Amino acid sequence: MTASIDYGDVDWLLARLSSFHKEYQHVEREYLELRILLRDAETALRAAPEDEDRRVRVYYLQRRLEELEGKYPWIVSGKPPEIAFWAPPAG
């Protein structure tokens, strides 16, 4: 049996939020870096569409982003992940 959670305990919520950010900060950083690299690679590919190396790089970056988005769907949900810490679970 699990202990009931007091969602009014702000200190507990802030500690959980801080823990979440520390745990997943590297994922957010990698996602942002990949998005920037993809933007630059797509720009370079538009400048030279026949360049196979650039095409492969764009494909790789797109697949890598899709992997992250599949593994961490909150990263592209458009909703801050903090909402899960401030709202009680549904049901």
KOLGUFI-965718 format. One line per 2 residues: for each residue x, y, z of C-alpha. Coordinates in steps of 0.05 Angstrom, whole numbers. Layout:
<rolums>
X Y Z; ...
</rolums>
This chain:
<rolums>
0 0 0; 28 68 -18
26 128 28; -21 184 8
12 245 -22; -4 313 5
-5 358 -57; -9 418 -11
61 405 14; 98 457 -27
167 437 -1; 157 366 -24
132 389 -92; 191 436 -102
239 381 -82; 207 334 -133
209 388 -187; 282 402 -173
298 328 -176; 261 322 -242
299 380 -273; 366 352 -250
349 284 -278; 325 307 -346
364 370 -359; 413 332 -403
354 308 -446; 328 379 -456
398 404 -473; 410 348 -523
342 360 -555; 356 434 -563
425 421 -592; 396 371 -642
342 420 -664; 395 473 -676
440 425 -714; 380 402 -756
361 473 -772; 432 488 -796
437 422 -834; 371 435 -870
394 505 -889; 459 476 -916
420 423 -954; 376 475 -987
439 511 -1010; 467 446 -1041
410 396 -1051; 454 347 -1090
503 338 -1031; 491 267 -1006
531 278 -941; 485 335 -921
424 294 -939; 448 236 -895
463 285 -838; 392 314 -841
363 244 -842; 405 223 -781
386 285 -742; 312 276 -758
314 204 -734; 351 223 -671
299 276 -655; 243 226 -667
276 178 -618; 279 230 -564
208 253 -577; 184 181 -573
222 166 -509; 206 232 -475
138 255 -503; 133 313 -453
190 347 -490; 145 364 -549
78 365 -515; 76 441 -511
59 436 -438; 110 448 -384
127 383 -347; 119 421 -282
43 417 -290; 46 344 -269
76 365 -203; 24 418 -187
-40 382 -208; -67 321 -173
-72 259 -216; -136 250 -255
-186 200 -231
</rolums>
